[in-house]
Amino acid sequence: MKCDELKNIQGMYIDGMLDAAARSRVEEHLAGCAGCRGQLARAVSAAGLLRHLPEKPMPRAVHDGIMRAVRHVPCVPVRSGWLAVLERFMMPAVSFAMVLAAVIYVADNRMVLSPVPSVQPSAIQNAAPQPRPGLFADMAAIESAVRVSSVRRAALPAAGFRGAGKVTFADVPLDFDQIVLKDMELTAELRSLMQRRAQRWPELEPFISQAALGEDNRGMLRERKPEMFTAADRALVAAENRDRAQLCALAGPGAENAAAFARACRQASPRGAAVQAEDGRWLSRE
Amino acid sequence: MAYDESLTQQAFSGPGDHEVIDAVCGGDTEAFEVLVSRYGNRVYALCYRLSGNEADAADLAQTVFARAFRSLKSFKRDAALMTWLHTIAVNTWINIANRRKKVYFDSIDREFDTGEDTIVREYADPTQNVEESVARAGEAVLVQAQLMKLDPDQRLAVVLRYIEGRSYEEIAALCACSIGTVGSRLSRALEKLKDGLEPLLGAKKGRL
């Protein structure tokens, strides 16, 4: 055995991973080579230094960051194929699906949609199985329904819910101050989506108002000041963008609808937020 | 730093891992904090030794736990949770290393080949004045600096073997390579380390 050959297997020799024949060849070489004996002793010492490195405790801020992140992430197994389909259709909430009103105010505050029977607040509160109640008759009915549940009250505005469902974004005027609610079917899927967005909003809002997150021209949030983000924050943004993609898809297919969704998101952003124009330039929202 | 897997459960008081996992999967998100407290230090230490700085270690550790949380229901109960977290950490780090290879993880003293010529990289070497380094920040800083000079695959092998105490078989499985490859990575790494750590080796000879 040559000295160079020993260098290539010194790790396995030190760790006792060589077979008997190889080990005896190494030992035979070592017996006659003082240089290699010295080198091997140094390799053993180097490994010893690694073994005795001090502990590196996790900083409290990292611990807290992890918990902050997981509070916004659903704990779900990865499902695919028929299991996913089964799970989706077994969701009990699906059977509670109901319709929430949708009313569009136009500039003269005239109701666009025809009067419809209202949903009793208690029915929503108890989440009992409901026949599809149709559309709310008026704003008072909507408000009373929304007042029923604090979760839902938080969810509606925070979901940025300026439209999804039967009427596509492309159908409505894009002055969103004029739009209170739109025709939407409050399925279990949509409800949980809105709740997720509502829970997420307090954490996202500071990033948006400081223009660290911008509204891009595809209806997604995009990092503008990467130095402000931890991995947990990025997970939050990614979750928000997934929900937005889902929300956009619920609103209806087509590029025109997607573009309208993107415009809606930008118009709903607060003053001072960074928004991306159609041509890709970033602007500050006035 | 090296640990014994069999001690994992005995070393902690409170509910067992499986009970905690059941609680988390049942919707009690806050119960996940028990697992973060229990394994956070080990996961973070691994992340730190691999990435070499606290900011990247923090990001990596957060990603590891977020991924673990998301897929907790698919955790197979016959494995140790720490092993599973290790696997997530290593896979995440390998992905990051592959993505950033040329930017962050290049060996800092390897010559740069332009195709026509080679250029010696001129980085400030924190280990230039070894005595001063040791006096200032202790040998751990020097050892970590030498770890960062290794190629990523060698560093991973060395960290898993000599810091985490993993077997060759486990390292081979984690790195998706043969046991022979693990051996040669360790050998090459030790060859570099013993040169870089020369000033410390005289005093530590025989400590293993």
Contacts between the chains, C-beta under 8 A, distances in Angstrom:
chain1	res1	chain2	res2	distance
A	7	B	187	6.4
A	7	B	191	5.6
A	8	B	184	6.0
A	8	B	187	5.4
A	8	B	188	7.7
A	9	B	183	6.5
A	9	B	184	7.7
A	9	B	187	6.0
A	10	B	187	4.9
A	10	B	190	6.0
A	10	B	191	7.3
A	11	B	161	8.0
A	11	B	183	5.3
A	11	B	184	7.5
A	11	B	185	7.7
A	11	B	186	3.2
A	11	B	187	3.9
A	11	B	189	7.5
A	11	B	190	5.6
A	12	B	168	7.9
A	12	B	183	3.9
A	12	B	186	7.4
A	12	B	187	7.0
A	14	B	190	7.6
A	15	B	161	7.3
A	15	B	168	7.0
A	15	B	183	7.9
A	15	B	186	7.4
A	17	B	168	5.7
A	17	B	179	7.3
A	17	B	183	6.1
A	39	B	194	7.2
A	41	B	205	6.3
A	41	B	206	7.3
A	42	B	194	4.2
A	42	B	198	7.6
A	42	B	201	5.1
A	42	B	205	7.8
A	43	B	190	4.3
A	43	B	191	7.3
A	43	B	193	7.9
A	43	B	194	5.2
A	44	B	206	7.5
A	44	B	208	5.4
A	45	B	194	7.3
A	45	B	197	7.9
A	45	B	200	8.0
A	45	B	201	4.5
A	45	B	204	5.1
A	45	B	205	5.2
A	45	B	206	6.9
A	45	B	207	6.4
A	45	B	208	7.4
A	46	B	190	5.7
A	46	B	193	4.3
A	46	B	194	4.4
A	46	B	197	5.3
A	46	B	201	6.5
A	47	B	162	4.9
A	47	B	190	6.4
A	47	B	208	6.6
A	48	B	204	6.2
A	48	B	206	7.9
A	48	B	207	4.3
A	48	B	208	4.3
A	49	B	139	7.0
A	49	B	143	5.4
A	49	B	193	8.0
A	49	B	197	6.0
A	49	B	200	6.2
A	49	B	201	7.7
A	49	B	204	6.0
A	49	B	207	7.7
A	50	B	143	6.6
A	50	B	147	7.9
A	50	B	158	6.5
A	50	B	159	7.9
A	50	B	162	3.9
A	50	B	163	5.4
A	50	B	193	7.7
A	51	B	1	6.8
A	51	B	2	6.1
A	51	B	162	5.5
A	51	B	163	7.0
A	51	B	165	8.0
A	51	B	208	7.2
A	52	B	1	7.8
A	52	B	207	7.0
A	53	B	1	5.8
A	53	B	49	7.4
A	53	B	140	5.6
A	53	B	143	6.0
A	53	B	144	7.7
A	53	B	163	6.2
A	54	B	140	5.5
A	55	B	1	6.6
A	55	B	41	6.7
A	55	B	45	6.3
A	56	B	41	7.5
A	56	B	44	6.3
A	56	B	45	4.2
A	56	B	48	4.7
A	56	B	49	7.4
A	56	B	57	7.8
A	57	B	41	5.0
A	57	B	44	7.0
A	57	B	45	7.8
A	58	B	40	4.1
A	58	B	41	5.2
A	58	B	43	7.3
A	58	B	44	3.6
A	58	B	61	6.4
A	59	B	44	7.8
A	59	B	54	7.4
A	59	B	58	7.0
A	61	B	58	7.4
A	62	B	40	7.5
A	62	B	44	6.5
A	62	B	58	4.6
A	62	B	61	5.6
A	62	B	62	6.3
A	63	B	33	8.0
A	63	B	36	5.7
A	63	B	37	7.4
A	63	B	40	5.7
A	65	B	58	7.2
A	65	B	62	5.3
A	66	B	36	5.4
A	66	B	40	7.6
A	66	B	61	7.3
A	66	B	62	5.3
A	66	B	65	4.4
A	66	B	66	6.9
A	67	B	30	7.8
A	67	B	32	7.2
A	67	B	33	5.6
A	67	B	36	6.7
A	69	B	62	6.2
A	69	B	65	7.7
A	69	B	66	4.9
A	69	B	69	8.0
A	70	B	29	6.1
A	70	B	32	5.5
A	70	B	65	7.0
A	70	B	66	6.2
A	70	B	69	4.4
A	71	B	29	5.7
A	73	B	66	6.1
A	73	B	69	5.9
A	73	B	70	5.6
A	74	B	70	7.5
A	75	B	24	5.9
A	75	B	25	6.0
A	75	B	27	7.9
A	75	B	29	7.1
A	75	B	32	8.0
A	75	B	69	5.8
A	75	B	70	6.6
A	75	B	72	5.4
A	75	B	73	6.5
A	76	B	70	6.9
A	76	B	73	6.6
A	77	B	71	6.9
A	77	B	73	3.8
A	77	B	74	4.7
A	78	B	71	6.1
A	78	B	74	5.9
A	230	B	58	7.0
A	230	B	59	6.5
A	230	B	62	6.3
A	231	B	58	7.7
A	231	B	59	4.2
A	231	B	60	7.6
A	231	B	62	4.1
A	231	B	63	4.7
A	231	B	66	7.1
A	232	B	62	5.1
A	232	B	66	6.8
A	235	B	62	7.9
A	235	B	63	7.7
A	235	B	66	5.2
